[in-house]
Amino acid sequence: MKIGLSTSTFFNTVATENMFDIMRKMRVDTTEVCLNTFSDYEKAYVDQIAASRMGIDVAAVSPQSTQFEPQLFSPALRVRADAELIFRKVCYACFAFDAKFYTFRGPINLTYTREFDYQRLSQRINQLCDIAATYGVSLSLKNMRWSYAATPEFFKRIMELCPKLFASFSLYQAEITGYDIREFLDACPPQRVSLIDVQDFNKAEWCLPGRGKYRFDKLFADLERRRITAPVLLAAGSDTYTDFLQVSEAFDYLTAQYRSTVQ
């Protein structure tokens, strides 16, 4: 298992072009690259950024999904086709970064329904998995409170119908939806978990790991017991720190917690 840092931590504080330099100074060797706008998906820009990673392992690429992913499921052919063009650009970005996974969110659940047409959904997800596979990439569905994939039950059902689909779990998204992240882990085969991102929290406030009450030692022990080897990445909001030294200390804290647990 690797401990790393998602570039989402730098959103609004660091230009994408500079993020690898900062991570190297923190001794971070594993990341998820987050692309934030349409120009970020263009090949020339992706190639430029990918060339600057210099040995940092990119586990996954994550787009600003609400810009186009819901439209991948539109009943209108032209809408789907336009969205698919962007989808393919993100798949290429995964290829350029040598990332095995595309962090995927899919449709938005504005009405918070719990009733889904799993057959129709799985058919389209399987099509997208096949497209991603042509780039050497696997789709990894992330639990988001505003998406279809907000509950462990959804993961259990969709993973059975989509054999090529992986899962990416967020501690923050699980908690604010009212679940323990272990409930999501139990709904997914361990070998199909691609990534776990974490923050810490204290009462109602979210914060950097080490500044809250979350027992990361227990999380690492649970991952070890389940034989889940997916990277665990710090993914904090930019409002949880005032300088990069604090982020570096939080990363070191997570690393120390992991090492003390597995030894």
Steps between C-alpha positions, in 0.01 A plus 500: 500500500619851417418822684467801275335833434220597262557818301148602605675618818659779295181617328483882505849524653741360239495497122491150359832569328676536839345220703761230431783725618320560829428130551862410438603743774257320732649161399165391357540230237135405430215724392166535326503777238185711498413682178269793563377653177454433130839638395663260747374209288675610182786281379766772479437607860479143630827408328671806648393418856564127464859571396560683829410216736856362496451170678193582710251216463156616382252244629196663339376801307186677620309753283248760607233242443187714515614679183422201279463161672123524567454565127664165424172347617269732306229339283593749227759357262670832417527590866660166577734531204625844603558384856679193372752718317603653832493160668752375246723801566508411869578140411792628294615707799506178706713341229736801486547498879539120496203483739312172519173656619252770400316623810139506382182640659232459235142632523382759752217394732320831552191337649697267732307200376598151609326326209718446192480311173812297568480313172497818292770663712725197489464470124628855449772470766623181334517686167707775663724241665566353156587841356737571790663161452613601150722758675625244752283654772236371743203701621482540878167618638522740796248534782356852486206617709334665196546206265333165447801340668428645844426177684672165560192327357546676166861383483404146584240488225695678226828316561321170446371620163820676386790255533759746364400783733717601797418713805657812650389590852504832682498509879351851489219405260417187700477688830286788375261248343464326835709189439821359638747452217531136605144445379614598150810284527282202592283557191793466261745217427836605649687458173263749334567792733726739309546791738391639839518871579491632854461808715467536876216656698429637844131542589347673198829634364712326237874538533840359408587149625647518847292801602175315557368192672496242221686178581711444192682217673170309512430580135841370393452189713162439336650544153777257591248247631293530183817469289427828324822639354361806320678833562371718783520867402467816704229710331437805716327824408711812458305658786648248747855640490685830481832381355652197332702410808172403668412279204844340511464431874159340440647279229784397734242425771306266269820327396604450862156364591520248219851386584421460869192293414650256252827437687 
